[in-house]
Amino acid sequence: MRQWRWTAALAVLMIGACSQQDSAENASDAEAADETPSETAETRTAQPDNGDMDSDGPTKPPLDPYPSTYEPYPGETVLITGATVLTGAGERIDNGSVLIQDGKIAAVGAGDAVTAPEDATTIDAGGKWVTPGVIDIHSHLGDYPSPSTSSTSDGNEIVSPNTAHVWAEHSVWPQDAGFTRALAGGITSLQVLPGSANLFGGRSTILKNVPSRTVQGMKFPDAPYGLKMACGENPKRVYGERGGPGTRMGNMAGYRSAWIEAEAYRKKWDDYWADHNDWVDNDDDDKGDAPDAPARDLKLETLAGVLRGDIRVNMHCYRADEMVQVLDMAEEFGYNVTTFHHAIEAYKIADYLAENEVCAAVWADWWGFKLEAYDTVGENAALVHAQPGGCAIIHSDSAIGIQRLNQEAAKAMADGRRIGVDITPEVAISWITSNPAKAMGVLDQTGTLEAGKMADVVVWNQNPFSVYAKAEKVYIDGALMYDRSDPSLSPRMDFEIGQRDNAFTGGSGQ
């Protein structure tokens, strides 16, 4: 079964390599993250249905015109026993067991409390640790792939401060060798964002980290879209000599003008559908012609989706004062910020973030590569976490960092402990599993080891927060996609075939 899986996968495209790390400056020029309130009856009425054709009118704009075609790879029934299990929901189970069946988590519990069917494969994981699959909320894999050249640099559409009409998925190259290197580090899902050159960078996409010929084959089923926005130095630097904005007050004016325009666009369409429905329901013979539909605008369609609560806002922002201004703006226009990305100064406003139910996706120790990235502390994540109701996330924004996100979280744990914030492994694992899943709007499907959820599971050789920890087995929807001990389950991308020693990618990853 295993050999068949990867023979098929290799025929599709797999062969991955260690992607080269962008410089901190380049990385900061390509960023973002995600959040969506639950759908209400009012929202469903206002938002056009997903491509429904009205009998007397035009096709309603679809919510997702490029839907996921993802199908899980074939899996087996597997019982993992004897491990230290971190569920991602705050629980640690010593000598625990995890049962994977039909691509789902079937049961999680202590010792012999979990039983499996007779045909199950049993894995003795004594001395090992088991966690949910690692999730990176801020990645540019596929849009800034390896090999990294100008011809593959597709993450920033630097033509206007507002490029809300572009979608990151339309730049994703599924054969990016970085996907396979991330898989070896335990990454099972990731959010790919446009870059941070613009005030509005465009839509993000959420992917399952599996081999596929198309980006649709990687798209996380039923995941909401995100909008990437950026504040501070990046838009100033890029557009300061291109007609603006060239100041932070120009940035804010640009956002506000766009939201005003988007609100008018949303109202225009809502009014049209109300008038159209009234016209359809009118039985008068002389009711006249159907009202004319407004012209579609892809940029405003995305922003209207945010105002309706269908698209989550991922805000690249470093300074505490700017984050508070953005929260004030979100209140002004009635939308939610799900996550501030990078958030170097989040520790200064941890209470504001918690009160507004906003997550901070941060690095463990990147800082100082520009002025707005200067005033951080290593305890940033720990202080956000320690605030009642706080939501801390460790992200990568790096093709190298994504391979070792567990070690990044470990560094943030250690910094917290040095100031007396005692963060246990069962809690810290949420920074790279359940918290990003919550912020991305997929916690109902993944992010924790709970019965009924996707069987996205990592078996580590030891405590994942050890510098010596390595992912030994990685399951995605119950399929064993990576096995460190089995070369046939260590995928490579087609683009690497024939490359001497994988020279163009810098080595063999982990």
N, C-alpha and C positions, 0 to 999 in steps of 0.2 A: 504493500500500500504506500509506504513512504517513498520508495524508489519511483513508483508510478507518479506520485504527486509532483515530485521535483523534475522528473523527465518531462512531464507536461508543462511545468512552470518554465523550465529552461527553453522548451520549444516556443513558449510565448515570448519570453525575453530575458530571464534573469541571469545576472552576473554583476555584483555590485562592488564598489571600491571606496576607499577612504577619501571622502571629499575634502578639499582643501579649505582651511579656515579663512573666512573673510577677515580683513582687518577690522578693528573696532569701529573705525570711521565708516567703512563701507557697510558694516553690519547695521550701524545706526541709521544708515540711509535706506533701510529696507525692513519695516517692522509693522505689528498690531495684535488684537484679540477679540472677545465675543460674549453675548447675552440676550435672552428673549423672554418677555413675560408670557405667561400662559395665554392661550387664545381664549377670547370671550365671545359671546354671541354677537356683541356689538362689533368686535373686530372682524368676525367672519362675514357679517353683513357688509361692512365697509370695504373689505378687501375682496377683489374679484376672485372667483373660484379658479382652480388650477386648470385653465385652458378650456372651460366649458363653453359650448356654443349656445348662445341664446337663439331661440327659434326666429326671432325678429331683429336680431342685432349682430354686431361683430363678435368675434371670438374674444373672450375676456383674457387679458394678459396673464399668462401662467406664472405661478409663484416660483416654479423651478422648471424652466424649459429644457434643462439638460440633466434629467434625473439620474440618480444612481442606478447602475446596472450591476452593482457588486453582488457576487454570490460567494459564500464561504467555500474555501477549499474542503475537500473531503476530510473528515476527522474520524476518530475512534472514541470508544468509551474508555476513559482513563481514570484510574483512582491513584492519586498522589498521596502517599502516607508518610508519617513520621517526621514531617517538616515543621519548622516554626512558621506559622501562617500569619501574615499581616493582611487583614481583610480590606484595608482602605477606608473602613467605616469606624476606625478607632479601636478595633479589637485585635489583640494578639492571642493566638492559640498555639501553645507549645504542644509538641507531638500531635499536630493537627493533620486533618485529611481534607482533600478537595476532590470531589467527583465531577468529572466532565462527561456530559452525555448529550448527544444530538446538538453539539455546538454550543451548549449552554452550561452554566454552572448548575449542577443538579443538587449538590449538597456541600456544605462546609461545616466541619465540626471537630471535636476533640477525639483523638485516638480511634477506638473501634466504634464510635457512635455513627460513623458513616459507613454504610455497606454498599456494595456495588453488584451489578449483575454478574453472572458466572463468566460471561464472555469479555469482561473488562480487562484491560491491561493494567497491571498494578506496578507502580513505580515506587521503589523504596527511596524516599528522600530524607532519610535520617541524616541529621547534621546540616541539612540544606534549609533554605528559606523560600517561601512562596508568597508572591504578591500579585495584585492586579497588574495588567499590562501598563507600562509607563506611557503617559500622554504628554506630548509637548504642545502647549497652547500657542507657541510663537515660533514658527519655522518658515523658512523660505526654500526648503527642498523642492526640487522640481522647477521653481521659478528662477533660482540661482543655482543651477546644477553643476556637477562636476562632469567633464572638465569645465573649469570656470574660465570662460572667454567672453569677449564682447558679443559674440554671436549667440551665446546662451544666456546672456544677462537680460532677463525678461520680467523683473519684479517691479520696476518703477516706470510708470508712464509719465515722463516728465514733460508734459505739454501744457498743463494748466494746474492752478492750485486746487481745482475741483475735478477729479477724475473718478467720481463715484460711479460712472457708467462702465468701468472696466472690472473684470472678474478674474481673480487669481487663477482659477481653474483653467482658463483659456491659455495660460502660459505654462502650466505644469507639464514637464517632460517625464513620462512614467519611467523612462530608462535611466533616470538619474541614479548613479551608483550610490549616492548618499542614503537612499532609502534602505538599501541592504545593510549598510554599516549601522544605521540607526536601529534596524531590527536586531542586530547582534548586541545592542545595548539595551534591549528590552522594550523598545518603542513599538506599540501596537496601533496607536492612533496619533494623529497630529493635525494641527490647524496650519494651513499654508496661507500666508498673508501677503498682500502687496507691500511694497516698500513704503518708506516714510518721507518721501520727498514732498508730498502734497498735503494740503489740509484734509482733503478727502481722497484717500488712496485707492478705493475700490472695495469690492467684495472679497471676503476670504472664503476658503473652502476647507472642509474637514474630511480627512482621508483615513481609510484603513491602510495600514502599512503592509500591503500585499503586492505581489507581482501582478501586473496587468498590462495589456496592450494599450489601454485607454485610461484617461483620468476618470471617466464615468465608472469604470470597473473598480476604481479605488474609492470612490466617494462613499462616505459613511451614510448608510441608509437613514433617510428622514432627519438628517441633521440640519439645523437652521443655518442660514447664511449669517456671516458677520460683516460688518463694515469697518474697514481700517481708516482711522483718522490719526493725524499727527499734529502736535503743537510744538512750540519752541523754536529751536535753532534751525532745524532742517528746512522747513518751508521758507524761513527767512533767508537762509543761505542760497537756496535754489532759485528763489523768485525775486530776491532783493534787487537784482539788476535786470529783471525781465518784466518789469511793470508791477511788481508787488504780489503779495505783501512783503514788506521789508522790515516790519516791526511786529512785536507781539500784539500791539493794539490792532494792527492790520490783520493779523491772524484771526483775532476774535471777530472783527468786523466781517471777515470773509465767511466764517462759520455762520454767523447770525443771518447774514444776507441769504446764504444758501438755505437755511432752515425756513426763513420767511417764504422763499420761492417754493420750497418743497411743500409747505403747508397749503399754499394756494393751489398747487398741483393736486395734492391729495383731495382738497375740497372740491375742485373742479370735477375730478373723476367720481367722487362719492355722490355729488349732485347729479352727474350724468346718469349713473346707474339707478339712482332713486327716480329720476324723471323717466328713464327708459322702462323701469319696472311698472311705474304708473301707466305709461303708454300701453304696455303689454296687457295690463289688467283692465284697461278701459275697453268696454264692449261697444262703445258708440261707433256707428258706421262712418261718421265724419270726424274721427279723431285725428285725422291728418297723418303726416309722415312721422316716422320715428325720429327722435332727437339725434343730432349728429354727435358722434363720439369725439372727445378731444384727441389731439395728436399725442402719441406716446413719446416720452422722453426718458431714455434709459438712465440718465443721471438722476433725474427727479424721481423716477420709479424706485430706485434704491433708497433714496432719502425718505420718500413717503413710506417705504416699507419699515424703516426705523421708527417713524412717527406712529405707525400702526402697531408696532411691537413685534413685527415678524422678523426683523433683522437685528442682531446684537451688535453693540458698539464696542470695538476694541481700540482704545485710545493710547497711542504712543505719547508719553508725557513723562518728563523727568522731575520738574520742580514742583514742590508742594503747593506754592501759591497758584500756579497755573492749573493744577488738578482741581483745586477748590473753585476756581473761576469756571472751569468746564462743568463741574457739578451744578453751579448756579445757572449756567446756560442750559443744561439739560432740564432743569426745573422750569426755566423760562419757556421752553418749547415742548415740554411734556414727553420727553423720551428718557430712556435709562442708559447709563453707562454701565456695561457689565464688568469691564476690566481695564485698569490702567496698566499699560505694558512698560517695562523697564523701571518706572516709578522709583528712581534713585532716592527720592526724598519721601517715600511713602511713610516712613517711620515718624515723620513730623506731623502727619495728619491721620494717623491710624484710626482715631476716633471718628473723624469725618467719613472715612471709607466704610467703617463698620456700620455707622448710622445709615448710610446710603446703600448698604448691601453691595458694595463694589469690591471686587478682588484686586489685589496687587500682584502682577506677574513680574518677578524680578530676577536678576542674576544673583548668584551667591557673592561674587566679588569683582565683577567688572566695574570699573569706575575711572574717572579722570581723563578720558580720551577727548573730552571737550568740556567747556566750562559748566554747562548745565548738568554734566555727569560727575561733577567734582565732589559735591557735598553729601556723600553717602557714608554709611557705616556698615560693617560686616554683619551687624545684628539687624539689618533692615527687615528681612523676612521674619525673624523671630519676634520682633516688636510688633509687626503687623498681626502675626498669629496670636500674640499674647493679649491683644485688645479683645475684650468680649465681643463676639460676633465677627472677629476678623477673619479674612480669607487670604491666605498667602499661597502663592504658586511660584515654583521655580521653573523658569523657561530657558531656552537655549539661545535662539536667534543666531545659531551657528551650526554649520554642518559637522563640526567637530564636537562641540558641546552636547549636541543631541545624542551622541554615542555614549555619553557618560553622565546623563542627567541625575542618576542616583548619587554619583559622587558630588555633583554640584549641591544637591540637597544636603548631603552629609556635611559639607563645609558650612552651610547656613545653620545647621543644627549645632555644630561645634561653636560657632560664633555666639549663638544664643546662650549656650551653656556657660560661656565665659562671663556673662553678665547675670547669671542666675536664672535664666529662663530654661528650665529643664524640659526638653522636648524628647519624648520617647520615640522609638522607631515606629510604633503603631500609629502615632500621630503624624510624624514627619512624612510618612509614606503618602499621606493625603495631599501633600504639596505637589506631587508628581502623578497622582492618580485621580482621586475623587474631586479635588478642588478644580483642576482644569476641566474635568468632565462636566462639573456643575456650571462653570463659567461658559463653556461651549454649548451647553444645552443638551448634553447627551448622557447625563448621569442616570437617567432612567434605563439606559441600555448597557453602560459600561462604567468603569472607574472603581468598582468595588467587587469583592468576591461575595456575591449574594445569589441565592438560588433564583434562577430565571433570567439572569443577566448573561450577556455574551461571555463566552469562555475565553476571555483575553487574560492570559495567565503567564507569569514568568517564574521559572524555577532558578534560583540563584545558588551558587556553590557555597555561599555563606551570607552573613548579614549584609544586605545590599548597601548599607551605609559604611562598609569597610572599603578602604582603598584597594583591597585585594579582591573585592567582589566581582564576579563575572556572571552574566546571564548564561546558564547552561542550556535551557530549553525555553522557547517562546511559542506559546499557543495563541492563535487568533481565531476566534469563533470555533474553538475546539480542535483546530487543525494545527499539527506541529509544523510550524513554519521555519523554525531555526533550531538546530541541535549542534552544540559546539563540538560534540564528539563524533558527528557524522558529516563528512564533507558533502555528501549528497543533499544535506539539508542546511547548507550554507550558501545561499543563492548568490549568483553573480549576474551582471547585466550583459545583454548582447553586445553593448558598445565596448566592453572590455575584452571580448574574444580576440585573441591574437596580439593583445598588447603585452609587450615584454615586461614581466614582473609587475604588471599594473602600474607602470612607471608614471603614467599621466595623472594618477590619483594619489600618489604619495605613499602607497603601501597597502597593507592588508587590513586596515582597521584595527579593531580590538584583537 
